[in-house]
């Protein structure tokens, strides 16, 4: 079992969903304050790492396969947008 699955089992799905929202909010704030010159690149990277960890847990909770399907669709859309420029 991965550490991500272990965390979900230990803390519970509802708690980890709430934690994901908390980490996303912290990343948003770090990006905003970085853009204003009030935060460091290192702090933004720390928050990115936290969000990535939570996203890996969310993948398990909501389904790796469907996340991968949506990721492929979104990448194809991005390719079309970039090639149209």
N, C-alpha and C positions, 0 to 999 in steps of 0.2 A: 504494500500500500504506500502511495506517495505521501510526502509530508503535507501536501495540499488536502488530500482525502482525510488524513489523520486530523488536520485542523478542523475540517468540517465536522467530522465525527465527534471531536472533543468539545468544540464550542457550539455546534448546532448550526443548521442552515440559516435560521432567522438572524442569529447573531452575526454570522459571516456576511450575510447580505447587507446588514447595517454597517458592518466594518468596511465593506467595499464602498458604500456610499460616503462614509467618513473619509476614506483615503482619496477618493475621487475629488471630494470638496477641497481637501488639503492640496492636491496637485493643482487644481484650478486656481486656488489662492496663490500658490507659489509661482505659477506661470504669470499671473496678473502682476504680482509684486516684482517679479524679475523684469517684466516689460516696462515697469515704472522705474527701474533702477534701484529698487529697494530690497532685492533678494539676490542670492548667489546661484550660479549655475549648479554648484554642488548640491544645494538644497532642492532645486528642481529635479535633479537626477535621483536624489534620495526618494522624492515623492513618486517619480516614475517607477522606481523599483517597487515601492509599496503597492502601487496600482497594478503593476504586472503580476505581482504575487496574488493579489485579490482576483484579478481577471482569470488566472489559472484555476482558482477555486470556483469562480463563477462558471467556467467552462464545464467543470465536473458537475456542478449543481444543475445546470440547464441543459447539458448535453454537448459533448465534444463534437459529435458528427454534425449537428445542426449549426454550431458555431463555425465549423470548417466550411460548410456549404455557404453560409452567409459571407464569410471572409473571401471565398473565391468570387462570389458575385460582386462584392465591393471592390476587389482588386481589378476585375474585368472592367467595372465602371470607371475606376480611376485610370486605367490604361486608355479607355476611350476618351476620357476628358483630356488627358495629357496629349494624346495623339491628334486631337482636334485643334489644339492651340497652334 
